[in-house]
């Protein structure tokens, strides 16, 4: 209950950070003295509960991050790099302007002001700043809660962060499974469970008449199994027969196939896509390098670039195929569950609405051309757009001819 109470108080503190309400203003005036939350102390008037909540101020700030839009975030005080406030990496804070906004840290040529980079004494922190590319937009800067993928703060997410939990035992996924009867699940209760206690020496196992099992288990476990696992059983369903998968041309307008790829997750990523008409002829294709991202963000960016390309070419009512089920689900449900991709998602939804595009999930076997282009971007580290007469590789040409001819690929 103490953790629940603390989670509720942290929710109130989060509202102070993100809301511009009368109560938020009163709290900031009382405890922050109209200064930045990072510089404010824990002393002030008010109840003991509120003052104790302020002790978790750094806990909250270290688990949040600013997504940049207009660039009104504080350069030194706000955590926009994901590694904490840059003020922690400055030797002499008296020589810097703590009120410097992010948008003002650039010179007229669009480069970082050198005196700002020189003030950072950590090489790793300096690198995280230099590689950051910022393009000002009309969107507001947004504070996100990083422990959860959707970026939204909730009492449940705070409770998971503050509670003390035991380490997950290796066989937890096997035991707490819907296919295992409840009688089997609840017969063992010790917090520090072992295989021998669970199946041989425990009270429940002994009462069940496991004498033959007690003789067999030690010999079998030494030969076959790791001591931390009861037995090797995979509850996942077995795959059926392989099925043929085809690339299908669109009935009207054009079809866009897109895909994202990364060398590692996260890692160097890229995206690719190909636009084809009703006869399977290539109208355009792209292979774009994105830098250091996760697979999910690479998928979103590839989708955004592909729809933007179709719009630039004058196509509407485009059918878009993506082999990322999560990406297709987010677009069709109009809900992004990845805070890193919020801004890309908003651009995609705007493009989908303007061009009346429809996003449909497709098996990867029918998305081979886009996959090849995405991997090309990862390997080359460059971005390029192709047209009908300048397809870059004979291997890609083979894939396109097979798709056009309707040759199937087997999916196991």
C-alpha positions in Angstrom: 0.0 0.0 0.0 2.9 2.3 0.6 4.1 1.8 -3.0 0.6 2.6 -4.2 0.4 5.8 -2.2 3.8 6.9 -3.5 2.6 6.1 -7.1 -0.4 8.3 -6.7 1.7 11.2 -5.4 4.1 10.7 -8.3 1.2 11.1 -10.6 0.4 14.4 -9.1 4.1 15.5 -9.5 3.9 14.4 -13.2 1.0 16.7 -13.7 3.0 19.5 -12.3 5.6 18.9 -15.0 3.3 18.7 -18.0 0.2 20.8 -17.1 -0.2 24.6 -17.1 -3.0 24.7 -14.5 -3.8 26.8 -11.5 -2.8 24.0 -9.1 0.4 23.4 -11.1 1.4 27.0 -10.9 0.7 27.1 -7.2 2.9 24.0 -6.6 5.8 25.5 -8.7 5.6 28.8 -6.9 5.6 27.0 -3.5 8.3 24.4 -4.0 10.2 25.3 -7.2 10.2 29.1 -6.5 9.5 29.6 -10.2 12.8 28.0 -11.2 13.5 24.9 -13.1 12.5 21.6 -11.4 16.1 20.3 -11.6 17.4 23.3 -9.6 14.6 23.3 -7.0 15.3 21.8 -3.6 13.0 19.7 -1.4 12.5 22.4 1.2 9.3 24.4 1.3 5.9 24.8 2.9 3.3 22.2 2.7 2.4 18.7 4.0 5.0 16.1 4.8 3.6 13.9 2.1 4.2 16.5 -0.6 7.7 17.3 0.6 8.5 13.5 0.6 7.2 13.4 -3.0 9.7 16.0 -4.0 12.5 13.6 -2.9 11.6 11.6 -6.0 12.0 14.5 -8.3 15.2 13.2 -9.8 13.6 9.7 -10.0 10.9 11.3 -12.3 13.2 13.4 -14.3 15.6 10.5 -15.0 12.8 8.4 -16.3 11.4 11.0 -18.6 12.6 12.6 -21.9 11.7 15.5 -24.0 10.7 15.0 -27.7 11.7 18.1 -29.6 9.3 19.9 -31.8 9.6 23.7 -31.7 12.8 23.6 -29.6 11.6 25.5 -26.5 13.1 22.9 -24.2 16.0 24.0 -21.9 19.3 22.9 -23.5 21.2 22.4 -20.2 18.4 21.5 -17.7 16.0 19.2 -19.6 16.7 15.6 -20.5 16.4 15.6 -24.3 19.3 13.4 -25.1 18.0 10.4 -23.1 21.1 10.3 -21.0 20.1 12.9 -18.4 20.5 16.7 -18.2 23.6 18.0 -19.8 24.2 20.2 -16.8 25.6 17.1 -15.1 28.4 17.0 -17.7 29.6 20.6 -17.2 32.7 21.4 -15.1 31.9 25.1 -14.4 28.1 25.8 -14.4 28.8 29.5 -13.8 30.2 29.9 -17.4 27.0 28.7 -19.1 23.6 30.2 -19.6 21.2 27.9 -17.8 18.2 29.6 -19.5 19.5 28.7 -23.0 16.7 27.1 -25.1 17.5 24.3 -27.5 16.5 26.2 -30.6 19.0 28.9 -29.7 22.0 26.5 -29.5 22.5 26.6 -33.3 24.2 29.2 -35.4 22.8 30.8 -38.6 24.4 28.0 -40.7 22.4 25.3 -38.9 25.4 24.0 -36.9 26.0 23.7 -33.2 27.6 26.7 -31.5 31.1 25.6 -30.8 31.3 27.3 -27.4 28.4 25.2 -26.2 30.0 21.9 -27.4 33.3 22.9 -25.7 31.5 23.4 -22.4 30.6 19.7 -22.2 33.3 17.8 -20.4 32.0 14.3 -21.2 33.0 12.9 -24.6 30.0 10.5 -24.6 27.6 13.4 -23.8 29.2 15.6 -26.4 28.8 12.9 -29.1 25.1 12.4 -28.2 24.6 16.1 -28.9 26.6 16.3 -32.1 24.9 13.4 -33.8 21.4 14.9 -32.9 19.7 16.3 -36.0 17.1 18.9 -35.3 14.5 20.3 -37.7 12.2 22.9 -36.1 8.5 22.2 -36.6 5.3 23.8 -35.4 4.7 21.0 -32.9 5.1 21.5 -29.2 7.9 19.8 -27.3 6.5 16.8 -25.4 7.6 15.2 -22.2 7.3 11.4 -22.3 7.5 8.7 -19.7 10.2 6.4 -21.0 9.8 3.2 -18.9 6.7 2.3 -20.9 6.6 2.0 -24.7 3.6 4.3 -25.2 5.2 7.2 -23.3 2.2 7.9 -21.2 2.5 8.2 -17.4 0.0 6.2 -15.3 -0.2 5.1 -11.7 0.3 1.5 -12.8 3.6 2.4 -14.6 4.8 4.3 -11.6 4.0 1.4 -9.3 6.1 -0.9 -11.5 9.0 1.5 -11.2 8.9 2.0 -7.4 8.0 -1.5 -6.2 10.6 -4.0 -5.1 10.2 -7.1 -7.1 11.9 -10.4 -7.1 13.9 -11.7 -10.0 11.9 -13.8 -12.5 12.7 -17.5 -12.2 13.7 -19.1 -15.6 10.7 -21.3 -15.8 8.1 -18.6 -15.0 7.0 -18.5 -18.6 6.4 -22.2 -18.6 4.5 -22.3 -15.3 2.3 -19.2 -15.7 0.8 -20.2 -19.0 -2.9 -20.3 -20.0 -2.5 -23.9 -21.3 -1.3 -25.1 -17.8 -4.2 -26.1 -15.4 -4.6 -23.9 -12.4 -4.1 -26.9 -10.1 -0.7 -27.3 -11.5 0.1 -23.6 -11.3 -0.8 -23.1 -7.6 0.7 -26.3 -6.2 4.1 -24.5 -5.5 4.3 -21.3 -3.5 7.9 -20.7 -2.2 9.4 -17.4 -3.4 12.8 -19.0 -4.2 11.6 -22.1 -6.0 13.9 -24.7 -7.4 13.3 -27.6 -9.7 14.0 -30.2 -7.1 11.7 -28.6 -4.6 9.0 -28.1 -7.2 8.9 -31.7 -8.5 10.7 -33.9 -5.9 11.3 -32.7 -2.4 8.5 -30.2 -1.9 5.6 -31.0 0.4 3.0 -31.0 -2.4 5.2 -33.2 -4.6 5.8 -35.7 -1.7 2.1 -35.9 -0.8 1.3 -36.7 -4.5 3.2 -40.0 -4.3 6.3 -39.1 -6.3 8.6 -41.9 -5.0 9.3 -43.3 -8.4 9.9 -39.8 -9.7 12.3 -39.1 -6.9 14.5 -42.0 -8.1 14.3 -41.0 -11.8 14.6 -37.2 -11.6 18.2 -36.9 -10.4 19.5 -39.1 -13.1 17.5 -37.5 -15.8 18.2 -33.9 -14.8 21.9 -34.5 -14.8 21.9 -35.9 -18.3 19.2 -33.9 -20.1 18.1 -30.7 -18.4 19.5 -27.5 -16.8 18.8 -27.6 -13.0 16.7 -24.4 -13.3 14.1 -25.9 -15.7 11.5 -28.5 -14.8 11.4 -30.0 -18.3 11.7 -28.8 -21.9 8.2 -28.3 -23.1 7.2 -25.6 -25.6 3.5 -24.6 -25.2 3.5 -22.7 -28.5 1.4 -24.3 -31.3 3.2 -26.2 -34.1 3.3 -24.7 -37.5 1.2 -26.3 -40.2 2.0 -27.0 -43.8 3.8 -24.3 -45.9 1.5 -22.0 -47.7 2.1 -20.2 -51.0 2.3 -16.4 -50.8 2.0 -14.1 -53.8 2.5 -10.5 -54.6 -0.8 -9.3 -55.9 -1.1 -6.2 -58.1 -3.6 -3.5 -57.1 -7.1 -3.4 -58.7 -6.9 0.4 -59.2 -4.3 3.1 -58.8 -0.9 1.8 -57.5 0.5 -0.4 -54.7 3.3 0.6 -52.4 5.4 -2.0 -50.6 7.5 -0.7 -47.7 9.9 -2.2 -45.2 12.4 -1.1 -42.5 15.5 -2.8 -41.4 18.2 -2.4 -38.8 21.7 -3.9 -38.2 20.9 -4.7 -34.5 18.0 -3.4 -32.5 18.7 -0.6 -32.0 21.3 -0.1 -34.7 22.0 1.5 -38.1 18.7 1.4 -39.9 17.2 2.2 -43.2 13.9 1.9 -45.2 12.9 0.9 -48.7 9.9 0.9 -50.8 8.7 0.3 -54.4 5.7 1.7 -56.2 4.0 -0.5 -58.9 0.9 -0.2 -61.1 -1.8 -2.6 -61.9 0.4 -4.4 -64.4 3.2 -4.9 -61.9 5.5 -2.3 -63.6 7.8 -0.3 -61.3 7.0 3.4 -61.3 9.5 4.4 -58.5 11.5 3.0 -55.6 13.5 4.4 -52.8 16.2 3.3 -50.4 16.8 5.7 -47.5 19.4 5.5 -44.7 18.1 6.7 -41.3 21.0 6.4 -38.9 20.7 4.9 -35.4 17.2 3.7 -34.8 15.1 0.7 -33.7 13.3 -1.7 -36.1 9.9 -0.2 -35.2 11.0 3.4 -35.9 12.7 2.3 -39.2 9.3 0.7 -40.2 7.5 3.9 -39.4 9.9 6.1 -41.3 9.9 3.9 -44.3 6.1 4.1 -44.4 6.2 7.8 -44.1 8.8 8.2 -46.9 6.8 5.8 -49.2 3.5 7.6 -48.8 5.2 11.0 -49.3 6.9 9.7 -52.5 3.5 8.6 -53.8 2.0 12.0 -53.0 4.9 13.8 -54.7 4.3 11.7 -57.9 0.6 12.6 -57.8 -0.8 9.2 -56.8 -3.9 8.9 -54.5 -5.9 6.0 -53.2 -2.7 4.1 -52.8 -2.7 0.6 -51.3 0.2 0.2 -48.9 1.6 -3.2 -47.9 3.9 -3.5 -44.8 5.2 -6.7 -43.3 5.1 -5.1 -39.8 1.9 -6.1 -38.2 2.4 -3.6 -35.4 2.9 -0.7 -37.8 -0.3 -1.6 -39.8 -2.2 -1.9 -36.5 -1.1 1.5 -35.2 -2.2 3.2 -38.5 -5.6 1.5 -38.7 -6.3 2.0 -35.0 -5.0 5.6 -35.1 -3.0 5.0 -32.0 0.8 5.0 -31.7 2.2 2.8 -28.8 5.8 3.9 -29.3 6.8 7.3 -27.9 9.9 7.4 -30.1 7.7 7.4 -33.2 5.0 9.9 -32.1 6.0 12.6 -34.6 6.6 10.3 -37.5 3.2 8.7 -36.7 1.5 12.2 -36.8 3.0 12.8 -40.3 1.9 9.4 -41.5 -1.7 10.0 -40.4 -1.7 13.4 -42.1 -0.4 11.9 -45.4 -2.8 9.0 -45.2 -5.7 11.4 -44.8 -4.6 13.7 -47.6 -3.9 10.9 -50.1 -6.7 8.5 -49.0 -4.1 5.7 -48.6 -4.9 2.4 -47.0 -2.3 0.4 -45.0 -2.6 -3.4 -45.0 -0.4 -6.0 -43.4 1.4 -8.4 -45.8 3.6 -11.4 -45.3 7.3 -10.8 -45.7 7.4 -13.3 -48.6 5.4 -10.9 -50.7 7.5 -7.9 -49.6 10.9 -9.0 -50.8 11.6 -6.0 -53.0 11.0 -3.5 -50.2 13.1 -5.7 -47.9 16.0 -5.7 -50.4 15.9 -1.9 -50.7 15.8 -1.4 -46.9 18.9 -3.7 -46.5 20.6 -1.8 -49.3 20.2 1.4 -47.3 21.7 -0.2 -44.1 24.7 -1.5 -46.0 25.4 1.6 -48.1 24.6 4.3 -45.5 23.1 6.5 -48.2 19.7 7.5 -49.6 18.6 7.3 -53.2 15.4 7.3 -55.3 15.1 5.1 -58.3 12.8 5.2 -61.3 11.6 2.6 -63.8 14.7 2.6 -66.0 17.4 2.7 -63.3 16.8 -0.4 -61.1 20.2 -0.8 -59.4 20.7 -4.6 -59.1 20.0 -7.7 -61.2 18.9 -9.5 -57.9 16.2 -6.8 -57.4 15.2 -7.1 -61.0 14.7 -10.8 -60.5 12.5 -10.3 -57.5 10.4 -7.7 -59.4 10.0 -10.1 -62.4 8.9 -13.0 -60.1 6.4 -10.7 -58.4 5.1 -9.5 -61.7 4.7 -13.1 -63.0 2.9 -14.1 -59.9 5.4 -16.8 -58.8 4.7 -18.0 -55.2 7.0 -18.1 -52.2 6.4 -20.7 -49.6 5.8 -19.5 -46.1 6.5 -22.2 -43.5 
